[in-house]
Amino acid sequence: MMLICGPEHDEVPADVMARLQADTGEWVKEMDGRGVRLLGDRLHPVATATTVRVRDGETLLSDGPFAETKEQILGFDLIECADLEEALEVASRHPVAGVWTIEVRPVWEE
């Protein structure tokens, strides 16, 4: 799983966001063509998040994220690669990796 991390969209200049969106579209085409990208999408801003916790049998809901951080998870891509080396190569080609952060984590296999 690739977690796409960076600042909220309203904190990014419009020209930078437009370039990243266009470049990301090209990346999606390339990775779909290679057959490594299984699923992916953007996420709504962190202000739309609801955090859910259950403590002592009581469900606690709060607006927003659990942690206050400058970088947020902006989106995700589920990829299927032969090994970690290929997954890191795929992540390094994502346009966001050139300006913010891509976190790569393996998915638990049953």
OpenMM code with the backbone's topology and positions (N, CA, C; nanometers):
from openmm import Vec3, app, unit

residues = "MET MET LEU ILE CYS GLY PRO GLU HIS ASP GLU VAL PRO ALA ASP VAL MET ALA ARG LEU GLN ALA ASP THR GLY GLU TRP VAL LYS GLU MET ASP GLY ARG GLY VAL ARG LEU LEU GLY ASP ARG LEU HIS PRO VAL ALA THR ALA THR THR VAL ARG VAL ARG ASP GLY GLU THR LEU LEU SER ASP GLY PRO PHE ALA GLU THR LYS GLU GLN ILE LEU GLY PHE ASP LEU ILE GLU CYS ALA ASP LEU GLU GLU ALA LEU GLU VAL ALA SER ARG HIS PRO VAL ALA GLY VAL TRP THR ILE GLU VAL ARG PRO VAL TRP GLU GLU".split()
positions = [
    Vec3(0.0851, -0.1168, 0.0000),
    Vec3(0.0000, 0.0000, 0.0000),
    Vec3(0.0892, 0.1224, 0.0000),
    Vec3(0.0585, 0.2141, -0.0881),
    Vec3(0.1281, 0.3417, -0.0904),
    Vec3(0.0358, 0.4463, -0.0296),
    Vec3(0.0821, 0.5135, 0.0738),
    Vec3(0.0081, 0.6238, 0.1328),
    Vec3(0.0704, 0.7527, 0.0805),
    Vec3(-0.0105, 0.8337, 0.0148),
    Vec3(0.0356, 0.9580, -0.0451),
    Vec3(0.0176, 1.0681, 0.0595),
    Vec3(0.1273, 1.1279, 0.1045),
    Vec3(0.1217, 1.2240, 0.2146),
    Vec3(0.1723, 1.3609, 0.1704),
    Vec3(0.1101, 1.4642, 0.2233),
    Vec3(0.1521, 1.5996, 0.1926),
    Vec3(0.0608, 1.6988, 0.2624),
    Vec3(0.0771, 1.8263, 0.2323),
    Vec3(-0.0083, 1.9282, 0.2934),
    Vec3(-0.1480, 1.9243, 0.2320),
    Vec3(-0.2425, 1.9838, 0.3015),
    Vec3(-0.3782, 1.9949, 0.2489),
    Vec3(-0.3750, 2.0719, 0.1168),
    Vec3(-0.4684, 2.0394, 0.0273),
    Vec3(-0.4699, 2.1007, -0.1059),
    Vec3(-0.4771, 2.2527, -0.1015),
    Vec3(-0.5498, 2.3084, -0.0049),
    Vec3(-0.5630, 2.4541, -0.0004),
    Vec3(-0.4332, 2.5241, 0.0423),
    Vec3(-0.3339, 2.4465, 0.0853),
    Vec3(-0.2044, 2.5022, 0.1232),
    Vec3(-0.1035, 2.4978, 0.0085),
    Vec3(-0.1457, 2.4443, -0.1059),
    Vec3(-0.0549, 2.4260, -0.2192),
    Vec3(-0.0928, 2.5242, -0.3301),
    Vec3(0.0033, 2.5964, -0.3862),
    Vec3(-0.0282, 2.6881, -0.4954),
    Vec3(-0.0995, 2.6154, -0.6096),
    Vec3(-0.1931, 2.6827, -0.6726),
    Vec3(-0.2759, 2.6219, -0.7779),
    Vec3(-0.1927, 2.5655, -0.8917),
    Vec3(-0.0852, 2.6354, -0.9310),
    Vec3(-0.0041, 2.5857, -1.0419),
    Vec3(0.0697, 2.4567, -1.0052),
    Vec3(0.1139, 2.4473, -0.8809),
    Vec3(0.1811, 2.3260, -0.8339),
    Vec3(0.0814, 2.2104, -0.8306),
    Vec3(-0.0392, 2.2362, -0.7792),
    Vec3(-0.1414, 2.1315, -0.7715),
    Vec3(-0.1815, 2.0844, -0.9111),
    Vec3(-0.1968, 2.1756, -1.0048),
    Vec3(-0.2342, 2.1389, -1.1416),
    Vec3(-0.1268, 2.0509, -1.2050),
    Vec3(-0.0002, 2.0866, -1.1846),
    Vec3(0.1102, 2.0072, -1.2400),
    Vec3(0.1130, 1.8678, -1.1777),
    Vec3(0.0966, 1.8606, -1.0443),
    Vec3(0.0967, 1.7304, -0.9762),
    Vec3(-0.0189, 1.6428, -1.0221),
    Vec3(-0.1357, 1.7029, -1.0408),
    Vec3(-0.2508, 1.6240, -1.0862),
    Vec3(-0.2273, 1.5697, -1.2269),
    Vec3(-0.1731, 1.6519, -1.3156),
    Vec3(-0.1445, 1.6059, -1.4520),
    Vec3(-0.0377, 1.4966, -1.4508),
    Vec3(0.0703, 1.5193, -1.3755),
    Vec3(0.1776, 1.4205, -1.3684),
    Vec3(0.1303, 1.2907, -1.3038),
    Vec3(0.0443, 1.3028, -1.2042),
    Vec3(-0.0100, 1.1833, -1.1388),
    Vec3(-0.0976, 1.1048, -1.2353),
    Vec3(-0.1735, 1.1729, -1.3187),
    Vec3(-0.2532, 1.1049, -1.4206),
    Vec3(-0.1655, 1.0216, -1.5131),
    Vec3(-0.0495, 1.0757, -1.5496),
    Vec3(0.0452, 1.0018, -1.6339),
    Vec3(0.1018, 0.8813, -1.5588),
    Vec3(0.1330, 0.9002, -1.4310),
    Vec3(0.1838, 0.7903, -1.3481),
    Vec3(0.0801, 0.6788, -1.3386),
    Vec3(-0.0459, 0.7166, -1.3174),
    Vec3(-0.1536, 0.6174, -1.3085),
    Vec3(-0.1618, 0.5369, -1.4382),
    Vec3(-0.1575, 0.6054, -1.5522),
    Vec3(-0.1612, 0.5345, -1.6809),
    Vec3(-0.0457, 0.4363, -1.6934),
    Vec3(0.0735, 0.4823, -1.6578),
    Vec3(0.1911, 0.3959, -1.6683),
    Vec3(0.1799, 0.2731, -1.5775),
    Vec3(0.1415, 0.2940, -1.4517),
    Vec3(0.1353, 0.1825, -1.3568),
    Vec3(0.0184, 0.0890, -1.3875),
    Vec3(-0.0927, 0.1438, -1.4350),
    Vec3(-0.2027, 0.0585, -1.4797),
    Vec3(-0.1576, -0.0258, -1.5985),
    Vec3(-0.0811, 0.0361, -1.6891),
    Vec3(-0.0288, -0.0359, -1.8049),
    Vec3(0.0670, -0.1471, -1.7662),
    Vec3(0.1444, -0.1243, -1.6615),
    Vec3(0.2363, -0.2276, -1.6117),
    Vec3(0.1620, -0.3357, -1.5338),
    Vec3(0.0389, -0.3063, -1.4941),
    Vec3(-0.0394, -0.4028, -1.4183),
    Vec3(-0.0051, -0.4095, -1.2706),
    Vec3(0.0645, -0.3075, -1.2175),
    Vec3(0.1014, -0.3103, -1.0756),
    Vec3(0.0047, -0.2332, -0.9869),
    Vec3(-0.0710, -0.1414, -1.0428),
    Vec3(-0.1647, -0.0606, -0.9645),
    Vec3(-0.3000, -0.1288, -0.9657),
    Vec3(-0.3478, -0.1687, -0.8478),
    Vec3(-0.4750, -0.2384, -0.8363),
    Vec3(-0.5909, -0.1437, -0.8087),
    Vec3(-0.5635, -0.0371, -0.7317),
    Vec3(-0.6686, 0.0534, -0.6863),
    Vec3(-0.6036, 0.1787, -0.6307),
    Vec3(-0.6694, 0.2896, -0.6412),
    Vec3(-0.6182, 0.4123, -0.5808),
    Vec3(-0.7167, 0.5254, -0.5964),
    Vec3(-0.7036, 0.6252, -0.5096),
    Vec3(-0.7907, 0.7418, -0.5182),
    Vec3(-0.7407, 0.8497, -0.4244),
    Vec3(-0.7917, 0.9707, -0.4448),
    Vec3(-0.7648, 1.0819, -0.3550),
    Vec3(-0.8606, 1.0727, -0.2373),
    Vec3(-0.8233, 1.1351, -0.1269),
    Vec3(-0.9103, 1.1419, -0.0106),
    Vec3(-0.9568, 1.2861, 0.0085),
    Vec3(-1.0731, 1.3021, 0.0659),
    Vec3(-1.1221, 1.4356, 0.0996),
    Vec3(-1.0321, 1.4957, 0.2075),
    Vec3(-1.0341, 1.6269, 0.2250),
    Vec3(-0.9491, 1.6921, 0.3254),
    Vec3(-0.9721, 1.6361, 0.4659),
    Vec3(-0.8690, 1.6478, 0.5475),
    Vec3(-0.8720, 1.5941, 0.6825),
    Vec3(-0.9855, 1.6556, 0.7659),
    Vec3(-1.0311, 1.7739, 0.7311),
    Vec3(-1.1421, 1.8370, 0.8048),
    Vec3(-1.2706, 1.7550, 0.7936),
    Vec3(-1.2796, 1.6680, 0.6934),
    Vec3(-1.3996, 1.5856, 0.6769),
    Vec3(-1.3894, 1.4531, 0.7531),
    Vec3(-1.2749, 1.4280, 0.8170),
    Vec3(-1.2534, 1.3007, 0.8869),
    Vec3(-1.3322, 1.2944, 1.0168),
    Vec3(-1.3687, 1.1752, 1.0540),
    Vec3(-1.4240, 1.1473, 1.1859),
    Vec3(-1.3391, 1.0362, 1.2464),
    Vec3(-1.2889, 1.0591, 1.3670),
    Vec3(-1.2083, 0.9604, 1.4365),
    Vec3(-1.2996, 0.8796, 1.5280),
    Vec3(-1.2863, 0.7472, 1.5225),
    Vec3(-1.3697, 0.6557, 1.6009),
    Vec3(-1.2805, 0.5803, 1.6983),
    Vec3(-1.3201, 0.5817, 1.8248),
    Vec3(-1.2509, 0.5042, 1.9282),
    Vec3(-1.3580, 0.4362, 2.0125),
    Vec3(-1.3295, 0.3170, 2.0605),
    Vec3(-1.4179, 0.2499, 2.1558),
    Vec3(-1.3366, 0.2271, 2.2823),
    Vec3(-1.3831, 0.2833, 2.3918),
    Vec3(-1.3163, 0.2714, 2.5222),
    Vec3(-1.4195, 0.2277, 2.6250),
    Vec3(-1.3861, 0.1212, 2.6941),
    Vec3(-1.4759, 0.0669, 2.7968),
    Vec3(-1.6164, 0.0470, 2.7431),
    Vec3(-1.6262, -0.0015, 2.6199),
    Vec3(-1.7553, -0.0296, 2.5586),
    Vec3(-1.8291, 0.0917, 2.5054),
    Vec3(-1.7722, 0.2100, 2.5187),
    Vec3(-1.8374, 0.3325, 2.4711),
    Vec3(-1.7687, 0.3798, 2.3434),
    Vec3(-1.8502, 0.4086, 2.2413),
    Vec3(-1.7980, 0.4600, 2.1157),
    Vec3(-1.7814, 0.6101, 2.1269),
    Vec3(-1.6599, 0.6556, 2.1015),
    Vec3(-1.6275, 0.7983, 2.1091),
    Vec3(-1.5957, 0.8470, 1.9683),
    Vec3(-1.6656, 0.9497, 1.9252),
    Vec3(-1.6451, 1.0082, 1.7925),
    Vec3(-1.5913, 1.1495, 1.8085),
    Vec3(-1.4959, 1.1850, 1.7242),
    Vec3(-1.4484, 1.3233, 1.7235),
    Vec3(-1.4230, 1.3652, 1.5802),
    Vec3(-1.4475, 1.4916, 1.5525),
    Vec3(-1.4245, 1.5450, 1.4188),
    Vec3(-1.2750, 1.5626, 1.3974),
    Vec3(-1.2343, 1.5354, 1.2757),
    Vec3(-1.0949, 1.5567, 1.2389),
    Vec3(-1.0081, 1.4366, 1.2672),
    Vec3(-0.8783, 1.4527, 1.2413),
    Vec3(-0.7849, 1.3417, 1.2581),
    Vec3(-0.7499, 1.3186, 1.4046),
    Vec3(-0.6937, 1.2020, 1.4309),
    Vec3(-0.6502, 1.1690, 1.5667),
    Vec3(-0.5289, 1.2522, 1.6064),
    Vec3(-0.4355, 1.2704, 1.5133),
    Vec3(-0.3115, 1.3428, 1.5428),
    Vec3(-0.3078, 1.4748, 1.4677),
    Vec3(-0.2498, 1.5732, 1.5289),
    Vec3(-0.2284, 1.7025, 1.4640),
    Vec3(-0.0918, 1.6991, 1.3972),
    Vec3(-0.0893, 1.6983, 1.2647),
    Vec3(0.0366, 1.6993, 1.1917),
    Vec3(0.0243, 1.7910, 1.0717),
    Vec3(0.1361, 1.8366, 1.0192),
    Vec3(0.1333, 1.9214, 0.9010),
    Vec3(0.1017, 1.8385, 0.7767),
    Vec3(0.1641, 1.7197, 0.7650),
    Vec3(0.1361, 1.6328, 0.6515),
    Vec3(0.0169, 1.5438, 0.6823),
    Vec3(-0.0670, 1.5267, 0.5834),
    Vec3(-0.1854, 1.4425, 0.5956),
    Vec3(-0.1801, 1.3344, 0.4889),
    Vec3(-0.2594, 1.2290, 0.5053),
    Vec3(-0.2727, 1.1290, 0.4002),
    Vec3(-0.3691, 1.1862, 0.2977),
    Vec3(-0.3175, 1.2113, 0.1783),
    Vec3(-0.3958, 1.2735, 0.0712),
    Vec3(-0.4651, 1.1707, -0.0170),
    Vec3(-0.4109, 1.0513, -0.0218),
    Vec3(-0.4662, 0.9476, -0.1070),
    Vec3(-0.3895, 0.8191, -0.0875),
    Vec3(-0.4214, 0.7206, -0.1705),
    Vec3(-0.3583, 0.5900, -0.1577),
    Vec3(-0.3555, 0.5212, -0.2934),
    Vec3(-0.2656, 0.4280, -0.3065),
    Vec3(-0.2624, 0.3380, -0.4206),
    Vec3(-0.2277, 0.2002, -0.3682),
    Vec3(-0.3082, 0.1026, -0.4024),
    Vec3(-0.2797, -0.0354, -0.3703),
    Vec3(-0.2079, -0.0938, -0.4907),
    Vec3(-0.0858, -0.1382, -0.4679),
    Vec3(-0.0053, -0.1911, -0.5773),
    Vec3(0.0304, -0.3366, -0.5465),
    Vec3(0.0558, -0.4122, -0.6513),
    Vec3(0.0995, -0.5506, -0.6356),
    Vec3(0.2292, -0.5658, -0.7131),
    Vec3(0.3351, -0.5887, -0.6382),
    Vec3(0.4679, -0.5944, -0.6978),
    Vec3(0.5343, -0.7271, -0.6635),
    Vec3(0.6367, -0.7609, -0.7389),
    Vec3(0.7096, -0.8858, -0.7170),
    Vec3(0.7811, -0.8862, -0.5823),
    Vec3(0.8293, -0.7679, -0.5398),
    Vec3(0.9039, -0.7594, -0.4150),
    Vec3(0.9102, -0.6129, -0.3702),
    Vec3(0.9724, -0.5910, -0.2548),
    Vec3(0.9835, -0.4556, -0.2008),
    Vec3(1.0606, -0.3648, -0.2956),
    Vec3(1.1621, -0.4170, -0.3599),
    Vec3(1.2419, -0.3359, -0.4527),
    Vec3(1.1530, -0.2768, -0.5628),
    Vec3(1.0664, -0.3584, -0.6216),
    Vec3(0.9775, -0.3075, -0.7258),
    Vec3(0.8784, -0.2072, -0.6681),
    Vec3(0.8259, -0.2345, -0.5479),
    Vec3(0.7304, -0.1421, -0.4850),
    Vec3(0.7947, -0.0056, -0.4615),
    Vec3(0.9196, -0.0054, -0.4186),
    Vec3(0.9891, 0.1218, -0.3948),
    Vec3(1.0179, 0.1941, -0.5259),
    Vec3(1.0464, 0.1192, -0.6306),
    Vec3(1.0673, 0.1803, -0.7623),
    Vec3(0.9383, 0.2454, -0.8116),
    Vec3(0.8257, 0.1752, -0.7957),
    Vec3(0.6955, 0.2289, -0.8358),
    Vec3(0.6658, 0.3563, -0.7563),
    Vec3(0.6869, 0.3518, -0.6253),
    Vec3(0.6617, 0.4686, -0.5397),
    Vec3(0.7516, 0.5853, -0.5772),
    Vec3(0.8769, 0.5575, -0.6097),
    Vec3(0.9705, 0.6655, -0.6419),
    Vec3(0.9342, 0.7369, -0.7711),
    Vec3(0.8553, 0.6732, -0.8565),
    Vec3(0.8140, 0.7340, -0.9830),
    Vec3(0.6881, 0.8197, -0.9666),
    Vec3(0.6200, 0.8104, -0.8511),
    Vec3(0.4998, 0.8906, -0.8288),
    Vec3(0.5402, 1.0375, -0.8151),
    Vec3(0.4705, 1.1286, -0.8816),
    Vec3(0.5087, 1.2701, -0.8763),
    Vec3(0.5149, 1.3298, -0.7354),
    Vec3(0.4320, 1.2855, -0.6450),
    Vec3(0.4337, 1.3399, -0.5089),
    Vec3(0.5650, 1.3089, -0.4380),
    Vec3(0.6302, 1.1976, -0.4739),
    Vec3(0.7579, 1.1633, -0.4104),
    Vec3(0.8625, 1.2714, -0.4329),
    Vec3(0.8472, 1.3503, -0.5390),
    Vec3(0.9426, 1.4574, -0.5680),
    Vec3(0.9219, 1.5832, -0.4862),
    Vec3(0.8069, 1.5949, -0.4197),
    Vec3(0.7806, 1.7168, -0.3420),
    Vec3(0.7376, 1.6886, -0.1979),
    Vec3(0.6734, 1.5747, -0.1731),
    Vec3(0.6291, 1.5420, -0.0372),
    Vec3(0.6718, 1.4008, -0.0029),
    Vec3(0.5803, 1.3149, 0.0373),
    Vec3(0.6170, 1.1844, 0.0904),
    Vec3(0.5255, 1.0744, 0.0397),
    Vec3(0.5833, 0.9602, 0.0085),
    Vec3(0.5083, 0.8380, -0.0188),
    Vec3(0.5520, 0.7366, 0.0865),
    Vec3(0.4573, 0.6854, 0.1609),
    Vec3(0.4875, 0.5797, 0.2587),
    Vec3(0.4450, 0.4469, 0.1975),
    Vec3(0.5351, 0.3506, 0.1951),
    Vec3(0.5062, 0.2179, 0.1398),
    Vec3(0.5015, 0.1188, 0.2547),
    Vec3(0.3909, 0.0438, 0.2610),
    Vec3(0.3764, -0.0594, 0.3637),
    Vec3(0.3198, -0.1855, 0.3020),
    Vec3(0.3700, -0.3019, 0.3452),
    Vec3(0.3096, -0.4257, 0.2972),
    Vec3(0.1714, -0.4455, 0.3610),
    Vec3(0.0849, -0.5113, 0.2871),
    Vec3(-0.0475, -0.5475, 0.3372),
    Vec3(-0.0350, -0.6853, 0.4016),
    Vec3(-0.1011, -0.7051, 0.5155),
    Vec3(-0.0969, -0.8360, 0.5811),
    Vec3(-0.1548, -0.9418, 0.4885),
    Vec3(-0.0841, -1.0507, 0.4773),
    Vec3(-0.1343, -1.1645, 0.3997),
    Vec3(-0.1897, -1.2658, 0.4982),
    Vec3(-0.3057, -1.3196, 0.4660),
    Vec3(-0.3691, -1.4172, 0.5555),
    Vec3(-0.3043, -1.5509, 0.5420),
] * unit.nanometer
topology = app.Topology()
chain = topology.addChain("A")
for resn in residues:
    res = topology.addResidue(resn, chain)
    for name in ("N", "CA", "C"):
        topology.addAtom(name, app.Element.getBySymbol(name[0]), res)
